[in-house]
Amino acid sequence: MAIGVLQAARERGLRVPEDVAVVGIDDVEWSAHAIPRLTSVRIPKERIGGLAAERLLALVNGRRPRPTVIFVPGDLVVRESCDGRRLTRAPA
């Protein structure tokens, strides 16, 4: 969807990142090839899948894991769709 936002911005005469910054999620392969290249949050899908599989196996084996919130941090991949000089990370 973020790549579509890049195109929609261009069609409306907006400049990326001068007028609007765009950030995608999941860092799909196309992100690095979009014009401008798309800043994205890379999601650790293998880690998330592993955690989900562990919980599913626990259920299958009759254990009832307590509901929990699991935070799995991603990586911010800064490219041209955001002005990286103005981009800051929130404190952890």
Beta strands, then each sheet from edge to edge (+ up, - down):
strand 1: 23-25
strand 2: 39-42
strand 3: 75-77
sheet 1: 1+ 2+ 3-
end
